[in-house]
Amino acid sequence: MIARHRSRGMEVLRTMLASGREALPVFSFEDEARMFLELGAPGGDWRVRVTSGGELVSVMCGPCATVDRVVLDPIPLPGPLIESLNELLSIEREAFEGFLLNPRRSRLPVSRCGVVRRQAGVTVRTATPARR
Protein backbone atom coordinates (compact mmCIF):
# COMPACT_ATOMS: atom_id res chain seq x y z
CA MET A 1 0.00 0.00 0.00
CA ILE A 2 1.03 3.64 -0.18
CA ALA A 3 1.14 5.71 2.98
CA ARG A 4 2.74 8.71 4.64
CA HIS A 5 3.34 9.58 8.24
CA ARG A 6 1.60 12.54 9.86
CA SER A 7 1.71 13.89 13.39
CA ARG A 8 -1.62 12.11 14.06
CA GLY A 9 -0.34 8.80 12.69
CA MET A 10 -0.27 7.07 9.33
CA GLU A 11 -2.30 8.40 6.41
CA VAL A 12 -3.10 5.88 3.67
CA LEU A 13 -3.47 6.89 0.02
CA ARG A 14 -6.95 6.46 -1.42
CA THR A 15 -8.15 6.77 -4.97
CA MET A 16 -11.45 7.86 -6.50
CA LEU A 17 -13.53 5.60 -8.73
CA ALA A 18 -15.81 6.67 -11.58
CA SER A 19 -18.83 6.18 -9.30
CA GLY A 20 -17.44 8.82 -6.93
CA ARG A 21 -16.63 6.20 -4.30
CA GLU A 22 -13.31 6.15 -2.52
CA ALA A 23 -11.15 3.04 -2.75
CA LEU A 24 -8.00 1.71 -1.15
CA PRO A 25 -5.37 0.86 -3.78
CA VAL A 26 -3.58 -2.41 -2.97
CA PHE A 27 -0.64 -3.69 -4.99
CA SER A 28 0.65 -7.19 -5.66
CA PHE A 29 4.26 -6.06 -5.98
CA GLU A 30 6.37 -3.25 -4.60
CA ASP A 31 7.42 -2.23 -8.12
CA GLU A 32 3.79 -1.71 -9.16
CA ALA A 33 3.23 0.58 -6.18
CA ARG A 34 6.37 2.56 -7.05
CA MET A 35 5.21 2.92 -10.66
CA PHE A 36 1.81 4.11 -9.39
CA LEU A 37 3.56 6.79 -7.33
CA GLU A 38 5.80 7.86 -10.22
CA LEU A 39 3.06 8.03 -12.86
CA GLY A 40 0.21 9.20 -10.61
CA ALA A 41 2.38 11.72 -8.72
CA PRO A 42 -0.07 12.55 -5.89
CA GLY A 43 2.53 14.90 -4.35
CA GLY A 44 3.62 15.01 -0.75
CA ASP A 45 5.84 12.50 0.98
CA TRP A 46 4.00 9.31 0.03
CA ARG A 47 5.97 6.07 0.38
CA VAL A 48 5.45 2.48 -0.64
CA ARG A 49 4.77 0.39 2.45
CA VAL A 50 5.05 -3.39 2.33
CA THR A 51 2.28 -4.79 4.52
CA SER A 52 0.95 -8.11 5.70
CA GLY A 53 -2.66 -9.24 5.32
CA GLY A 54 -3.25 -8.63 9.02
CA GLU A 55 -1.95 -5.09 8.81
CA LEU A 56 -4.18 -4.41 5.78
CA VAL A 57 -7.22 -5.53 7.79
CA SER A 58 -6.13 -3.22 10.64
CA VAL A 59 -5.76 -0.30 8.23
CA MET A 60 -9.21 -1.02 6.81
CA CYS A 61 -10.69 -0.98 10.31
CA GLY A 62 -8.76 2.16 11.31
CA PRO A 63 -7.60 4.90 8.93
CA CYS A 64 -9.62 3.50 6.00
CA ALA A 65 -12.79 2.56 7.88
CA THR A 66 -14.94 4.67 5.53
CA VAL A 67 -13.55 3.10 2.35
CA ASP A 68 -15.91 0.49 0.91
CA ARG A 69 -13.90 -0.73 -2.12
CA VAL A 70 -10.38 -2.08 -2.69
CA VAL A 71 -8.67 -1.63 -6.07
CA LEU A 72 -6.26 -4.42 -6.89
CA ASP A 73 -3.24 -3.15 -8.84
CA PRO A 74 -4.87 0.12 -9.99
CA ILE A 75 -3.88 1.89 -13.18
CA PRO A 76 -1.84 4.98 -12.19
CA LEU A 77 -3.10 7.48 -14.76
CA PRO A 78 -5.69 10.24 -14.20
CA GLY A 79 -8.95 10.64 -16.07
CA PRO A 80 -12.52 9.36 -16.20
CA LEU A 81 -11.68 6.35 -18.42
CA ILE A 82 -9.01 5.17 -15.97
CA GLU A 83 -11.35 5.73 -13.01
CA SER A 84 -13.87 3.47 -14.79
CA LEU A 85 -11.22 0.80 -15.40
CA ASN A 86 -10.11 0.99 -11.76
CA GLU A 87 -13.75 0.53 -10.74
CA LEU A 88 -13.76 -2.73 -12.72
CA LEU A 89 -10.57 -3.80 -10.92
CA SER A 90 -12.13 -3.11 -7.52
CA ILE A 91 -13.88 -5.45 -5.11
CA GLU A 92 -16.07 -4.90 -2.08
CA ARG A 93 -14.14 -4.33 1.09
CA GLU A 94 -15.91 -7.18 2.91
CA ALA A 95 -14.92 -9.70 0.21
CA PHE A 96 -11.30 -8.54 0.36
CA GLU A 97 -11.22 -8.68 4.17
CA GLY A 98 -12.78 -12.16 4.05
CA PHE A 99 -10.04 -13.35 1.72
CA LEU A 100 -7.32 -11.86 3.93
CA LEU A 101 -8.76 -13.35 7.11
CA ASN A 102 -9.57 -16.77 5.71
CA PRO A 103 -8.02 -17.44 2.28
CA ARG A 104 -8.97 -21.14 2.30
CA ARG A 105 -12.70 -20.40 2.63
CA SER A 106 -12.45 -17.66 -0.01
CA ARG A 107 -11.30 -20.01 -2.75
CA LEU A 108 -13.60 -20.34 -5.69
CA PRO A 109 -15.90 -23.35 -5.33
CA VAL A 110 -15.65 -25.99 -8.04
CA SER A 111 -18.70 -27.73 -9.46
CA ARG A 112 -19.17 -30.31 -12.21
CA CYS A 113 -19.62 -27.45 -14.67
CA GLY A 114 -16.37 -25.76 -13.72
CA VAL A 115 -15.44 -22.94 -11.44
CA VAL A 116 -18.41 -21.06 -10.04
CA ARG A 117 -18.05 -17.56 -8.65
CA ARG A 118 -20.36 -14.73 -7.72
CA GLN A 119 -19.74 -11.25 -9.05
CA ALA A 120 -22.12 -8.39 -8.37
CA GLY A 121 -24.99 -10.80 -7.79
CA VAL A 122 -24.30 -12.77 -10.99
CA THR A 123 -23.12 -16.38 -11.03
CA VAL A 124 -20.32 -16.93 -13.54
CA ARG A 125 -19.46 -20.46 -14.65
CA THR A 126 -16.18 -21.28 -16.36
CA ALA A 127 -16.03 -24.47 -18.40
CA THR A 128 -13.50 -27.12 -17.47
CA PRO A 129 -12.14 -29.80 -19.78
CA ALA A 130 -13.82 -33.20 -19.62
CA ARG A 131 -12.04 -35.73 -17.44
CA ARG A 132 -11.01 -39.04 -18.94
C-alpha positions in Angstrom: 0.0 0.0 0.0 1.0 3.6 -0.2 1.1 5.7 3.0 2.7 8.7 4.6 3.3 9.6 8.2 1.6 12.5 9.9 1.7 13.9 13.4 -1.6 12.1 14.1 -0.3 8.8 12.7 -0.3 7.1 9.3 -2.3 8.4 6.4 -3.1 5.9 3.7 -3.5 6.9 0.0 -7.0 6.5 -1.4 -8.2 6.8 -5.0 -11.5 7.9 -6.5 -13.5 5.6 -8.7 -15.8 6.7 -11.6 -18.8 6.2 -9.3 -17.4 8.8 -6.9 -16.6 6.2 -4.3 -13.3 6.2 -2.5 -11.2 3.0 -2.8 -8.0 1.7 -1.2 -5.4 0.9 -3.8 -3.6 -2.4 -3.0 -0.6 -3.7 -5.0 0.6 -7.2 -5.7 4.3 -6.1 -6.0 6.4 -3.3 -4.6 7.4 -2.2 -8.1 3.8 -1.7 -9.2 3.2 0.6 -6.2 6.4 2.6 -7.1 5.2 2.9 -10.7 1.8 4.1 -9.4 3.6 6.8 -7.3 5.8 7.9 -10.2 3.1 8.0 -12.9 0.2 9.2 -10.6 2.4 11.7 -8.7 -0.1 12.6 -5.9 2.5 14.9 -4.3 3.6 15.0 -0.7 5.8 12.5 1.0 4.0 9.3 0.0 6.0 6.1 0.4 5.5 2.5 -0.6 4.8 0.4 2.5 5.0 -3.4 2.3 2.3 -4.8 4.5 0.9 -8.1 5.7 -2.7 -9.2 5.3 -3.2 -8.6 9.0 -1.9 -5.1 8.8 -4.2 -4.4 5.8 -7.2 -5.5 7.8 -6.1 -3.2 10.6 -5.8 -0.3 8.2 -9.2 -1.0 6.8 -10.7 -1.0 10.3 -8.8 2.2 11.3 -7.6 4.9 8.9 -9.6 3.5 6.0 -12.8 2.6 7.9 -14.9 4.7 5.5 -13.5 3.1 2.3 -15.9 0.5 0.9 -13.9 -0.7 -2.1 -10.4 -2.1 -2.7 -8.7 -1.6 -6.1 -6.3 -4.4 -6.9 -3.2 -3.1 -8.8 -4.9 0.1 -10.0 -3.9 1.9 -13.2 -1.8 5.0 -12.2 -3.1 7.5 -14.8 -5.7 10.2 -14.2 -8.9 10.6 -16.1 -12.5 9.4 -16.2 -11.7 6.4 -18.4 -9.0 5.2 -16.0 -11.4 5.7 -13.0 -13.9 3.5 -14.8 -11.2 0.8 -15.4 -10.1 1.0 -11.8 -13.7 0.5 -10.7 -13.8 -2.7 -12.7 -10.6 -3.8 -10.9 -12.1 -3.1 -7.5 -13.9 -5.5 -5.1 -16.1 -4.9 -2.1 -14.1 -4.3 1.1 -15.9 -7.2 2.9 -14.9 -9.7 0.2 -11.3 -8.5 0.4 -11.2 -8.7 4.2 -12.8 -12.2 4.1 -10.0 -13.3 1.7 -7.3 -11.9 3.9 -8.8 -13.3 7.1 -9.6 -16.8 5.7 -8.0 -17.4 2.3 -9.0 -21.1 2.3 -12.7 -20.4 2.6 -12.5 -17.7 0.0 -11.3 -20.0 -2.7 -13.6 -20.3 -5.7 -15.9 -23.3 -5.3 -15.7 -26.0 -8.0 -18.7 -27.7 -9.5 -19.2 -30.3 -12.2 -19.6 -27.5 -14.7 -16.4 -25.8 -13.7 -15.4 -22.9 -11.4 -18.4 -21.1 -10.0 -18.0 -17.6 -8.7 -20.4 -14.7 -7.7 -19.7 -11.3 -9.0 -22.1 -8.4 -8.4 -25.0 -10.8 -7.8 -24.3 -12.8 -11.0 -23.1 -16.4 -11.0 -20.3 -16.9 -13.5 -19.5 -20.5 -14.6 -16.2 -21.3 -16.4 -16.0 -24.5 -18.4 -13.5 -27.1 -17.5 -12.1 -29.8 -19.8 -13.8 -33.2 -19.6 -12.0 -35.7 -17.4 -11.0 -39.0 -18.9 
